[in-house]
């Protein structure tokens, strides 16, 4: 299934790769591979400089930019401007964390050529499960990707979702969020999901261990690198 999902993702980037080839042929510097890591506490605790970034640079080289923008305990509406609950209600401060994230992205890319590829990596959903918003979570993921496409002015963004890990809890919408993440990734050609269930399987905690985050960071990097390398290979054919 993962190979089929990755193959679907690769089809999205033909125009982007053609643009990258034109830049190289014109003698302009090739843009970096941009990775945006965002979400709530499990992304906040990831510490990409210790796991994700070394792994991605080992695969793709130094021409990468990694932006880590995460805040613990926050619902997806903090990243989605037009979020609505199942009954159509909205909340205050919607999209505030998205705006902060985009400021970090623009600052990181200020002195860089336009990115060769953009990968958005998302680990979030615990708060939405706690608040009972599982029924609107899949729609919210689509809104988030639409915002990124609009604001970064490109339709070729990869969306990598680290699915909520399975553990015993009393949150009724936990499984709804997990299902929504998989459903969205399997219906959106630009998205894939990454399994976390085998990381710290005996740990009865909403968070991973330090070793668990190292495993997760490398797993996310391996998935993202496989997609990027596939796009590069596809452009050379």
ABEGO torsion letter per residue (X at the ends): XAAAAAAAAAAAAAAAAAAAAAAAAAGBBBBBBBBBBBEBAAAAAAGAAAAAAAAAAAAAEABBBBBBBBBBGBBAAAABAABBBAAGBBBBGBGAAAAAAAAAAAAAAAABBBBABBBBBBBBGAAAAAAGAAAAAAAAAAAAAAAAAAAAGBAABBBBBBBBBBBBBABAAAAAAAAAAAAAAAABAABBBBBAAABGAABBBABBBAAAAAAAAAAAAAAAAAAAAAAAAAAAX
